[in-house]
């Protein structure tokens, strides 16, 4: 009985050693492979993540036109020229009024850091905000930059060059 116990113990120890020494089909990495793996990992960490934005992905430079709604006139004819150096020229004409009805301002604009599809005109144009889309601009709420809650037209269409 003592011999059976010895053989059983020897068998269990052998199985345990064999199980612990198996590498599950993967050989240890050679030093050159380890260096290459580490190098590739470090390179991927150092590459900047590209964020899609209207500034980089759309051709936003150009002239945009449209007619915005007006409470006490027939509409506001808007022409907005966006230049590559991030300057603009804004022309507004209040339609159907007898008083002076044309206004022109020039200034600069910037893309919003939190929402790179939104531009903000400077204070000369009352800090107006526009969503930049494919061949259009859409006016946005001044404070939040959110979509204006209305069924009326607030889009300016890009004009052919």
DOBA-634010 format. One line per 10 residues: for each residue y, z, x of N, C-alpha, C. Coordinates in steps of 0.001 Angstrom, whole numbers, always signed. Atoms other than C-alpha are relative to their C-alpha. Example, Ala and Ser with C-alpha at 12.3 -4.5 7.8 and 13.67 -1.06 7.14 Angstrom:
BEGIN
-1190/+0/+890/-4500/+7800/+12300/+1200/+0/+900 | -1190/-60/-820/-1060/+7140/+13670/+1090/+730/-770
This chain:
BEGIN
-1175/+0/+818/+0/+0/+0/+1253/+0/+872 | -1090/-50/-941/+2234/+737/+2945/+292/-1393/+566 | -187/+1364/-508/+1660/-2803/+4238/+644/-895/-1054 | -610/+798/+1078/+2578/-4322/+856/+1500/+282/-45 | -1403/-377/+11/+5833/-2401/+956/+740/-641/+1176 | -604/+615/-1185/+6576/-3669/+4505/+202/-1494/-206 | -118/+1447/+230/+5866/-7294/+3530/+1059/-314/-1067 | -998/+205/+1059/+7981/-6997/+387/+1401/+192/+559 | -1301/-273/-600/+10869/-5486/+2315/+384/-1112/+965 | -248/+1085/-949/+10558/-8106/+5055/+368/-1286/-735
-282/+1201/+794/+10522/-10870/+2418/+1388/+46/-616 | -1327/-147/+608/+13616/-9529/+661/+1105/-131/+1041 | -991/+95/-1076/+15526/-9129/+3925/+133/-1449/+461 | -26/+1409/-410/+14571/-12685/+4920/+759/-848/-1017 | -707/+746/+1051/+15745/-14077/+1575/+1495/+289/+31 | -1398/-394/-54/+18978/-12131/+1856/+715/-671/+1174 | -596/+648/-1174/+19668/-13467/+5360/+150/-1503/-200 | -60/+1449/+243/+18876/-17040/+4337/+1112/-316/-994 | -1019/+240/+1025/+21112/-16810/+1253/+1401/+182/+564 | -1322/-258/-566/+24034/-15382/+3215/+401/-1023/+1047
-331/+938/-1071/+23809/-17956/+5986/+178/-1427/-493 | -165/+1372/+495/+23852/-21052/+3738/+1482/-305/-133 | -1403/+385/+60/+27126/-23007/+3817/+314/-881/-1200 | -212/+767/+1231/+26758/-24704/+433/+388/-1444/+266 | -214/+1424/-260/+26813/-28171/+1977/+1281/-318/+731 | -1231/+313/-707/+30166/-27804/+3706/-72/+572/+1399 | +10/-424/-1390/+30348/-27651/+7447/+1354/+604/+316 | -1302/-546/-370/+33067/-25591/+9078/+884/-1107/+575 | -932/+1008/-484/+36191/-27589/+9885/+94/+50/+1515 | -234/+81/-1436/+36560/-28787/+13439/+1465/+331/+229
-1366/-393/-299/+39741/-27694/+15173/+987/-1126/-300 | -908/+1126/+243/+41299/-31194/+14965/+200/-227/-1500 | -120/+158/+1448/+40536/-31392/+11230/+870/+1101/-588 | -792/-1117/+474/+42069/-27962/+10689/+1481/-240/+282 | -1388/+293/-347/+45271/-28988/+12534/+567/-1090/-896 | -459/+1101/+845/+45504/-32223/+10532/+241/+497/-1419 | -142/-556/+1342/+44995/-30349/+7253/+1259/+848/-98 | -1187/-845/-19/+47693/-27822/+8173/+1256/-848/+96 | -1150/+882/-167/+50082/-30580/+9284/+335/-715/-1304 | -214/+697/+1269/+49625/-32529/+6030/+560/+950/-1044
-465/-995/+956/+50139/-29367/+3997/+1464/+341/+246 | -1382/-316/-327/+53371/-28542/+5852/+920/-1159/-337 | -821/+1163/+324/+54671/-32112/+5412/+256/-70/-1493 | -187/+95/+1440/+54104/-32041/+1665/+919/+1099/-505 | -906/-1071/+396/+55946/-28721/+1433/+1437/-343/+349 | -1351/+284/-447/+58959/-30088/+3312/+629/-1187/-714 | -563/+1137/+711/+59366/-33238/+1204/+736/+479/-1238 | -724/-430/+1192/+62064/-32797/-1449/-637/-598/-1255 | +507/+483/+1273/+60951/-33116/-5039/+1088/-844/-647 | -980/+897/+603/+62696/-36077/-6655/+124/+318/-1481
-266/-284/+1403/+64313/-35252/-9968/+611/-1247/-620 | -553/+1150/+705/+64914/-38075/-12397/+1330/+396/-619 | -1299/-257/+602/+68537/-38285/-13461/+684/-1322/-280 | -751/+1202/+338/+70916/-40766/-14986/+787/-494/+1214 | -798/+372/-1169/+72966/-40704/-11785/-781/-889/+956 | +790/+754/-971/+70119/-42046/-9659/-859/-1090/-620 | +954/+928/+607/+67964/-43933/-12166/+624/-1076/-884 | -631/+968/+901/+70465/-45819/-14358/+1200/-657/+669 | -1200/+693/-464/+73164/-48384/-13635/+1135/+363/-956 | -1011/-520/+908/+75945/-46369/-15253/+1398/-544/+274
-1315/+550/-329/+78871/-48106/-13509/+305/-1145/-956 | -384/+1091/+885/+80771/-50330/-15946/+943/+453/-1098 | -911/-264/+1114/+82888/-50538/-19082/-796/+213/-1279 | +656/-366/+1255/+81830/-48919/-22350/+1039/-44/-1113 | -917/+104/+1134/+83377/-49567/-25772/-679/+445/-1280 | +491/-375/+1322/+83046/-48281/-29299/+1136/+548/-837 | -981/-579/+916/+84876/-46900/-32327/-563/+1329/-494 | +396/-1333/+448/+84659/-43168/-32968/+660/+298/-1337 | -599/-376/+1278/+85322/-41611/-36372/+1314/+754/+210 | -1304/-650/-52/+88797/-40282/-37127/+289/+588/-1383
-251/-671/+1279/+89823/-37782/-39842/+1180/-606/-754 | -1196/+495/+690/+93238/-39305/-40567/+404/-1407/+434 | -261/+1403/-320/+92945/-42914/-39379/-1284/-791/-221 | +1164/+863/+235/+90559/-45861/-39597/-1091/+164/+1062 | +945/-191/-1091/+88876/-44965/-36316/+735/+38/+1325 | -598/-46/-1338/+89510/-44491/-32619/-759/-990/+873 | +585/+998/-903/+88863/-47559/-30471/+13/+599/+1404 | +133/-626/-1322/+87571/-46215/-27145/-491/-1033/+1000 | +474/+773/-1151/+87248/-48057/-23843/-47/+972/+1174 | +176/-923/-1122/+85857/-46038/-20948/-636/-752/+1157
+482/+655/-1214/+85470/-47536/-17472/-475/+1080/+966 | +544/-915/-1012/+83173/-45615/-15096/-156/-763/+1306 | +55/+647/-1311/+83494/-46465/-11411/-995/+712/+916 | +1016/-523/-921/+80985/-45964/-8585/+494/+1217/+786 | -541/-1154/-732/+83331/-43486/-6850/+240/+1206/-914 | -71/-1061/+1012/+83078/-41276/-9968/+1428/+246/-490 | -1282/-38/+682/+86527/-42090/-11259/-167/-748/-1317 | +74/+656/+1303/+87219/-43274/-14787/+1388/-420/-455 | -1214/+370/+713/+89844/-44950/-16934/-358/+4/-1480 | +273/-163/+1423/+89920/-43960/-20609/+1183/-516/-805
-1013/+529/+914/+91861/-45982/-23198/-431/+316/-1425 | +275/-324/+1398/+92097/-44792/-26811/+1094/-601/-871 | -958/+542/+960/+93741/-46566/-29716/-392/+491/-1386 | +233/-490/+1358/+94076/-44880/-33093/+312/-1140/-959 | -116/+1175/+863/+93491/-47649/-35613/+596/+373/-1361 | -571/-184/+1334/+95571/-47972/-38808/+1090/+1048/-76 | -1111/-958/+19/+98459/-45681/-37799/+1273/-718/+404 | -1287/+630/-316/+102165/-46487/-37516/+639/+610/+1245 | -584/-667/-1166/+103089/-43973/-34818/-639/-539/+1277 | +600/+408/-1273/+102368/-44444/-31126/-1483/+334/-53
+1420/-205/+233/+98668/-44911/-31190/-897/-358/+1178 | +819/+331/-1172/+97516/-45867/-27667/+231/+1024/+1100 | -64/-974/-1079/+96717/-43452/-24871/-926/-449/+1122 | +806/+362/-1169/+95452/-44066/-21349/+35/+1154/+991 | +79/-1021/-1052/+94236/-41515/-18797/-965/-468/+1074 | +871/+298/-1139/+92683/-41851/-15370/-333/+1320/+675 | +402/-1226/-670/+90740/-39223/-13518/-1367/-144/+631 | +1331/-1/-610/+87376/-38234/-12116/-988/+686/-943 | +1055/-625/+797/+84057/-37151/-13589/-1112/+450/+925 | +1142/-479/-784/+80920/-35408/-12423/-1236/+66/-890
+1269/-173/+706/+77263/-35241/-13369/-295/+1492/-55 | +301/-1410/+227/+76217/-31878/-14794/-1209/+416/+846 | +1094/-461/-870/+74039/-29907/-12346/-1212/+465/-804 | +1113/-484/+818/+71930/-28336/-15124/-634/-1110/-825 | +521/+1123/+782/+71571/-31557/-17122/+540/-1284/+619 | -522/+1141/-751/+71919/-34556/-14788/+135/-1290/-801 | -237/+1169/+849/+72030/-36979/-17740/+1345/+98/-707 | -1299/-229/+638/+75416/-35575/-18840/+1101/-124/+1047 | -1194/+23/-845/+78777/-36458/-17315/+1094/+786/-700 | -1162/-717/+515/+81907/-34362/-17730/+1237/-636/+604
-1281/+513/-470/+85319/-35983/-17521/+869/+1205/+358 | -850/-1114/-420/+88035/-33868/-15888/+949/+425/-1124 | -884/-553/+1025/+90745/-31918/-17723/+1031/-999/-522 | -922/+1031/+496/+92964/-35021/-18013/-537/-643/-1274 | +658/+549/+1196/+90453/-36228/-20624/-642/+1127/-804 | +415/-1164/+782/+89984/-32749/-22108/-1455/+406/+251 | +1366/-390/-402/+86670/-32207/-20246/-1079/-532/-933 | +990/+602/+902/+84817/-34520/-22615/-1316/-209/+717 | +1351/+168/-544/+81074/-34806/-22128/-672/-1187/-680 | +758/+1145/+511/+78859/-37872/-22516/-1408/+33/+574
+1367/+240/-449/+75123/-38394/-22345/-43/-1425/+524 | +130/+1335/-579/+74413/-41350/-20047/-1392/-513/-329 | +1269/+621/+348/+71698/-43598/-21471/-66/-1407/+569 | +178/+1385/-458/+70384/-47078/-20744/+977/-884/-769 | -1037/+877/+561/+73508/-49230/-21432/+806/+636/-1119 | -871/-655/+976/+75296/-46606/-23553/+415/+1377/+504 | -436/-1384/-169/+77234/-43351/-23465/+67/+596/-1397 | -78/-666/+1300/+77027/-40830/-26297/+804/+1279/+162 | -841/-1194/-75/+79761/-38226/-26843/-822/+1230/-354 | +697/-1270/+202/+78528/-34630/-26722/+1003/+1103/-310
-853/-1151/+273/+79878/-31250/-27814/+674/+438/+1301 | -772/-342/-1199/+82593/-30091/-25407/-548/+1221/+733 | +434/-1243/-645/+81291/-26579/-24739/-1415/-75/+554 | +1417/-93/-364/+77522/-26979/-24665/-588/-1276/+586 | +590/+1269/-413/+76938/-30668/-23991/-1129/-434/-919 | +1038/+348/+967/+74555/-30687/-26960/+429/-1188/-852 | -261/+1128/+891/+74279/-33623/-29351/+902/+465/-1141 | -884/-302/+1121/+77026/-33697/-31987/-812/-121/-1282 | +789/-38/+1237/+75456/-32740/-35322/+729/-795/-1084 | -665/+887/+952/+76630/-35727/-37371/-768/-1309/-89
+587/+1334/+166/+75388/-39017/-38760/+985/-1095/+393 | -1020/+977/-385/+78618/-40714/-37622/-259/-503/+1419 | +212/+653/-1294/+78757/-43013/-34591/+840/+646/+1100 | -683/-527/-1179/+79618/-41372/-31286/-515/-679/+1264 | +528/+747/-1148/+78158/-44056/-29008/+1004/-1039/+473 | -733/+1084/-647/+79932/-46327/-26570/-1043/-896/+645 | +981/+947/-534/+78014/-49453/-25631/+544/-643/+1273 | -386/+627/-1263/+78082/-50880/-22111/+239/-1482/-239 | -375/+1401/+164/+79803/-54251/-21972/-579/-842/+1133 | +510/+887/-1061/+78315/-57214/-20103/+1082/-250/+1042
-969/+224/-1096/+79942/-57841/-16733/+494/-1414/+31
